[in-house]
Each structure stands twice: as structure tokens, then as C-alpha cells.
Amino acid sequence: MSSQEIPEENLPTKQETESEHGSVAVADDNPFADPGLPPHQHRIQDIDEKAARRSERAIAFLFTLSMLATVGFIAAFVTIPADKNIFVWPIGHISGLNFALGLTLGLALFCIGAGAVHWARTLMSDVEVADERHAIEAPAEVKAKVMADFRAGAEESQFGRRKLIRNTMFGALALVPLSGVVLLRDLGPLPEDKLRHTKWAKGKKLVNMNTHEPLRPSDVQVGSLTFAMPEGMSEHDHDFQTQIAKAALMIVRIQPENIKDKRELEWSHEGVVAYSKICTHVGCPISLYEQQTHHVLCPCHQSTFDLSDGARVIFGPAGHALPQLRIGVNEEGYLEALGDFEEPVGPAFFERG
């Protein structure tokens, strides 16, 4: 049935009826009345200050609990060993550290959200306001209205009045980011001074990497290139690759009269010199030796070092000379280290600080 078939006495008349929060109006071309907004129902917190105080304390409790959970997160991260397992029903055996971190961080975030929701539902204004749609551009009067609405909203939220809520919320929001800062510590172990030290130490024999036998000076011939590692290392060690990447050594024998660098001569034994095998450019292992010129060449980017002159760089992108290991001979006649490298081995150490 169309509107034309409806008896005229049943059609709504044009009138306006005022209500508490809006008006009922009938447009000229729309026969359906605007129902308006429902009557506002006051909450108990709106009419009872004691109830409002109870809600305030409940919200502050949630924010305070969030702060305590954040502190618990940090304490768990510091005190619980990473390899500790616990039984949690019905999950089973899990990492105690992960369980504690997840529980405390989840509680901290949940309490902030629950406190904010409880604040909005019990203390902030819940009066529904209808507003007309308008164009995107904002004239001056609209901007003024927005600022006025903002001030009204701030006043209705009782943000300035409820200082207990405000202060505990600030505390919770300030502490929660500390969880993320603490997690940065878990990106990996701190380097400390590990980059400055290798497995070489005073008294450690030089062991041939191919035969795994200690080296004597007679085992190193003029013009030959020998690779060595510290005594006591084994390829079966779990950290062998990490340690050999810093301790790998190349040994050559040069006639003492052909050694140009004074310190190199003092740190050698009868012309046997020991240098780090790790290129100072990007850490490639050096393996090419020119016995006539005493130059060693890195196969990756052709950095060239002069082993007769302190292993200084004579060509290529490497920025530093190869570190030299001071060696001698023990009572048994084997070559041994007289200490660790005096400068760090490997690439870009100086740029890393």
C-alpha cells in the first residue's frame, strides 16, 4: 500500500514535540517521524558521590596493578633462569621465564585497558549527542565548536578532578614501555670485551691445523705457508667455529735480514712469524702467499699485506694491518705463544668501537 492509499486522517501532521534531548520533526517530503533520542538514564555514579568514589578506587586499583605487573615483568626477566622449566596444567612443561613474562606483561596491558573502559563506563559522561553532518572544510565557527566540545569533554571526563585516577594512569602508562626496553636485553649476549680476546695465551703451543700436531721451528720452511690454531682446541667443541674465526693463525718463515719491521723481528723466532689469518676488511680467511715478495693476498677483495713489513696493507680495501702474535720456543722445542694478540683481529672492529 502506497502513501497515496492511506486515509488522510491517518497521515502524521507536521508538528514538533520537544523532549529532554531532542525533537520529533516531520519533514515536508518525509511522512515518517524522527523518533529522537531515548530518555537519558542516570547511572548511580552520576547521583551518588560514594559510588563515584568506589569506581575511582577500582580504576586506580587496576592502574596500580598494571604498575606492579610491569615491575614483576622486569623482576622475572632478571631473576628467572632462561633454562628453567615448570609444569603448568593443562599446558604441561614450559619455560618458566616465558610463562612469567607473558603473564606479567599481559596483566599489565589488560589492567590499563580494563581501567580505561571502567573509567569511560562509570565516570565519563554517557549522554548521547546528535550532530548534523557537515562539509569537510571547517570554518572558524566549527573550529571554535570543536575546541569547546573538547573542553567540555575534558571537563566531563573529570580528568582534572579525579587526581587519583590521573596519577595512577600516568604511572601505568609510564612503566609499561619499560617492558619493551628490558626485552632489548634479550636480543643477544652483550659483547663485553670478547672481541678483544682470542684463545691464544702465554704458553699455548702452535698446533698445525692439518696434522693437529705441535709445531717446531724446523717444521716451517722458508717460502712455505702453515696454518695453526691454539693448543687445546678441537673441531668437536660447540664453539669451535666462533673461536677459530678469531684465533686462526698463518705462519711463514722469512730470512731475518729480509724483515723490515723492527717489532715484527722481535716478535718472531729465527724468522718464523705468526699473523692472524683473518682479513681486516670483511673477515675472509687469507690463503694466498707469494714467497718471493712475502705478500699475502685475500681471495675475496684482493687486499694485499706485506708480511715482511709488519703485514701492512699495500693494496685493496682493507684498512688495517694484520695483527701479529708474539711467539717463542718452549723447553720442549715447540713453538708457543707469548700472549694474546695485542690488537683485536677481524674486520671493522675499530669502526664498531
C-alpha positions in Angstrom: 0.0 0.0 0.0 1.5 3.4 -1.0 1.1 6.6 1.0 -1.5 7.8 -1.5 -3.8 4.9 -0.5 -3.5 5.8 3.2 -6.6 7.7 4.5 -5.7 11.3 5.0 -6.8 11.2 8.7 -4.1 8.5 9.4 -1.2 10.6 8.0 1.0 12.3 10.6 0.7 16.0 10.8 3.6 18.5 10.7 4.4 19.2 14.3 7.3 19.3 16.6 7.3 17.8 20.0 10.1 18.8 22.4 11.7 16.1 24.5 14.6 16.1 27.0 17.4 15.5 24.4 15.9 16.2 21.0 12.8 17.0 19.0 10.4 15.0 16.9 10.0 16.6 13.5 8.3 15.6 10.3 9.9 16.8 7.1 7.7 18.1 4.3 8.6 15.3 2.0 9.0 12.5 4.6 5.9 11.1 6.2 7.9 9.2 8.9 8.5 10.8 12.2 12.0 11.2 13.7 12.0 9.1 16.9 14.6 11.3 18.6 16.9 10.1 21.3 15.7 7.9 24.2 15.5 9.5 27.6 18.8 9.5 29.4 19.1 7.1 32.3 21.3 8.3 35.1 23.9 6.0 36.4 24.4 5.5 40.1 27.8 7.3 39.9 26.0 10.3 38.5 23.8 10.8 41.5 25.9 9.2 44.3 29.3 10.5 45.1 30.1 7.5 47.2 29.5 5.2 44.2 31.7 7.5 42.1 34.5 7.2 44.7 34.2 3.5 44.7 34.6 3.5 40.9 37.5 5.8 41.2 39.3 3.5 43.6 38.5 0.5 41.4 40.1 2.2 38.4 43.1 3.3 40.4 43.5 -0.3 41.7 43.6 -1.5 38.1 46.2 1.0 37.1 48.3 0.3 40.2 48.0 -3.5 39.5 49.4 -2.7 36.0 52.4 -0.9 37.5 53.1 -3.9 39.8 52.8 -6.3 36.9 55.3 -4.3 34.9 57.7 -4.3 37.9 57.1 -8.1 38.1 57.9 -8.4 34.4 61.3 -6.8 34.9 62.0 -8.8 38.1 61.1 -12.1 36.3 63.4 -11.2 33.4 66.3 -10.5 35.7 65.9 -13.4 38.2 64.4 -16.4 36.4 67.0 -18.5 34.6 66.3 -18.9 30.9 66.6 -22.7 31.1 64.2 -23.2 34.0 61.1 -25.3 33.1 57.9 -25.5 35.1 54.7 -27.6 34.9 51.5 -25.7 34.2 48.3 -27.6 34.0 46.9 -28.3 31.4 49.7 -26.9 29.2 52.5 -29.2 30.5 56.1 -28.4 30.9 57.0 -24.9 29.6 59.7 -22.3 30.1 59.3 -20.6 33.4 60.8 -17.4 32.1 58.4 -17.2 29.1 55.4 -18.0 31.3 56.3 -15.3 33.8 57.0 -12.7 31.1 53.8 -13.4 29.3 51.7 -13.5 32.4 53.0 -10.2 33.8 53.1 -8.3 30.6 49.6 -9.5 29.7 48.3 -8.5 33.1 49.9 -5.0 32.8 48.3 -4.3 29.4 44.9 -5.8 30.4 44.7 -3.7 33.6 45.4 -0.5 31.6 42.6 -1.4 29.2 40.2 -2.5 31.8 40.8 0.6 33.9 40.2 2.8 30.9 37.0 1.0 30.0 35.7 1.1 33.5 36.5 4.8 33.7 34.6 5.5 30.5 31.6 3.5 31.5 31.2 4.8 35.1 32.6 8.3 35.4 32.8 9.9 32.0 29.7 11.4 30.5 27.4 9.0 28.7 24.9 11.4 27.3 24.3 10.8 23.6 24.5 13.8 21.4 23.2 14.1 17.9 25.0 16.2 15.4 24.3 17.2 11.8 26.5 16.1 9.0 28.5 18.9 7.5 31.0 19.6 4.8 34.7 18.5 5.2 36.0 22.1 5.4 36.0 23.6 8.8 35.0 27.3 9.1 36.0 29.3 12.1 32.8 28.7 14.0 33.2 24.9 13.6 36.8 25.1 14.9 35.5 27.1 17.9 32.8 24.5 18.4 35.3 21.6 18.3 37.5 23.3 20.9 34.5 24.0 23.0 33.4 20.3 22.7 37.0 19.2 23.6 37.0 21.4 26.7 33.6 20.1 27.6 34.7 16.5 27.1 37.7 17.1 29.2 35.6 18.5 32.0 33.0 15.7 31.7 35.8 13.1 31.9 36.7 14.5 35.3 40.3 14.1 34.4 41.4 17.1 36.4 39.1 16.3 39.3 39.9 12.6 39.7 43.6 13.1 40.6 44.0 9.5 41.9 42.9 8.0 38.6 45.0 10.5 36.6 48.2 9.9 38.6 47.9 6.1 38.6 47.1 6.1 34.9 50.2 8.1 34.2 52.2 5.7 36.3 50.9 2.7 34.5 51.5 4.2 31.1 55.0 5.3 32.0 56.0 1.9 33.3 54.6 -0.4 30.6 57.2 0.8 27.9 59.9 -0.4 30.3 58.9 -3.9 29.4 60.0 -3.3 25.8 63.2 -1.7 26.9 64.0 -4.7 29.0 63.3 -7.0 26.1 66.1 -5.3 24.1 68.5 -7.0 26.5 67.3 -10.4 25.2 68.4 -9.6 21.6 71.6 -11.4 22.4 74.5 -11.6 24.9 76.5 -8.5 25.5 79.8 -8.5 23.6 81.7 -7.1 26.6 85.4 -7.4 25.7 85.1 -10.7 23.8 86.1 -9.1 20.5 89.4 -8.1 22.1 90.5 -11.6 23.1 91.1 -15.0 21.5 92.1 -18.4 22.7 95.7 -17.5 22.4 97.5 -17.1 25.8 101.0 -17.3 27.1 102.4 -20.8 26.9 99.9 -22.2 24.4 101.5 -24.3 21.7 101.0 -23.6 18.0 99.2 -26.7 16.6 99.2 -27.5 12.9 95.5 -27.3 11.7 96.0 -30.2 9.2 98.0 -32.7 11.3 96.9 -31.5 14.8 100.5 -31.8 15.9 102.5 -29.1 17.7 104.9 -27.2 15.5 108.6 -26.9 15.8 110.6 -24.2 14.1 112.1 -26.8 11.8 108.6 -27.7 10.6 108.3 -24.2 9.0 110.4 -23.9 5.9 111.3 -20.7 4.1 108.7 -20.0 1.4 106.0 -22.2 3.0 102.7 -21.1 4.5 101.4 -23.1 7.5 98.1 -22.6 9.3 97.9 -23.1 13.1 95.4 -23.0 16.0 95.9 -22.8 19.8 96.6 -25.9 21.7 93.6 -27.4 23.4 91.1 -26.5 20.7 89.1 -29.3 19.0 86.8 -29.3 16.0 84.2 -31.1 18.1 83.9 -28.1 20.5 80.5 -26.4 20.3 82.1 -23.0 19.9 84.9 -24.1 17.7 83.8 -22.1 14.6 83.3 -19.0 16.8 86.8 -19.3 18.4 88.7 -20.3 15.3 87.3 -17.3 13.5 89.3 -15.1 15.8 92.3 -17.4 16.6 93.2 -18.8 13.1 96.9 -18.2 12.5 99.2 -18.3 9.5 102.9 -18.9 9.9 105.7 -18.2 7.4 109.4 -18.2 7.7 111.4 -15.2 6.3 115.1 -14.7 6.4 115.7 -12.4 9.4 117.6 -9.9 7.2 114.6 -9.6 5.0 112.3 -8.5 7.8 111.9 -4.7 7.6 109.8 -4.0 10.7 111.7 -4.0 14.0 108.8 -5.1 16.2 108.0 -8.0 13.8 111.6 -9.2 14.1 111.5 -9.0 17.9 108.2 -11.0 18.0 109.4 -13.7 15.7 111.6 -16.7 16.3 114.5 -17.3 13.9 112.5 -15.6 11.1 109.3 -17.6 11.9 106.5 -15.0 12.1 102.8 -15.6 13.1 100.0 -13.4 11.9 96.2 -13.5 12.1 94.7 -15.3 9.1 91.5 -13.2 9.3 91.4 -10.3 6.8 90.8 -6.9 8.3 88.4 -5.9 5.5 85.4 -8.3 5.8 86.9 -11.2 7.7 87.7 -13.6 4.8 90.4 -16.2 5.5 93.7 -15.3 3.8 95.3 -18.3 2.0 97.4 -17.0 -0.9 101.1 -16.4 -0.3 103.8 -15.1 -2.7 107.0 -16.4 -1.3 109.3 -14.1 -3.4 107.6 -10.9 -2.3 106.3 -12.1 1.1 102.9 -10.8 0.2 99.7 -12.5 1.2 96.5 -11.9 -0.8 92.9 -12.1 0.4 90.9 -14.0 -2.2 87.7 -12.1 -1.6 88.6 -8.5 -2.5 92.3 -8.7 -3.2 93.5 -6.9 -0.1 97.3 -7.4 -0.1 99.5 -7.4 3.0 103.3 -7.3 3.2 104.4 -9.9 5.8 108.0 -8.7 5.8 106.9 -5.2 6.8 104.5 -5.7 9.8 101.7 -7.1 7.5 100.8 -3.5 6.4 98.2 -3.0 3.7 99.8 -2.3 0.3 96.7 -2.8 -1.9 93.0 -3.3 -1.6 90.1 -2.1 0.6 91.5 -3.4 4.0 92.0 -0.6 6.4 94.3 -2.1 9.0 97.4 -4.3 9.1 97.1 -7.9 10.2 97.6 -8.4 13.9 100.9 -10.2 14.8 101.2 -12.9 17.5 104.3 -12.9 19.6 105.9 -16.3 19.6 108.8 -18.2 21.1 110.0 -21.7 21.8 109.3 -23.7 25.0 111.7 -26.1 26.8 110.5 -29.0 24.6 111.4 -27.1 21.4 107.8 -26.4 20.3 106.6 -23.0 19.1 104.4 -21.3 21.6 102.5 -18.1 22.0 103.9 -15.5 24.4 100.5 -13.9 24.9 97.3 -13.0 23.1 97.1 -10.6 20.1 97.7 -7.1 21.3 95.1 -5.6 18.9 91.7 -7.1 18.0 91.5 -9.3 15.0 88.9 -9.3 12.2 87.2 -6.6 10.2 85.7 -3.2 11.2 86.5 -3.6 14.9 87.8 -0.1 15.2 84.7 1.2 13.5 82.5 -0.7 15.9 84.3 0.8 18.8 
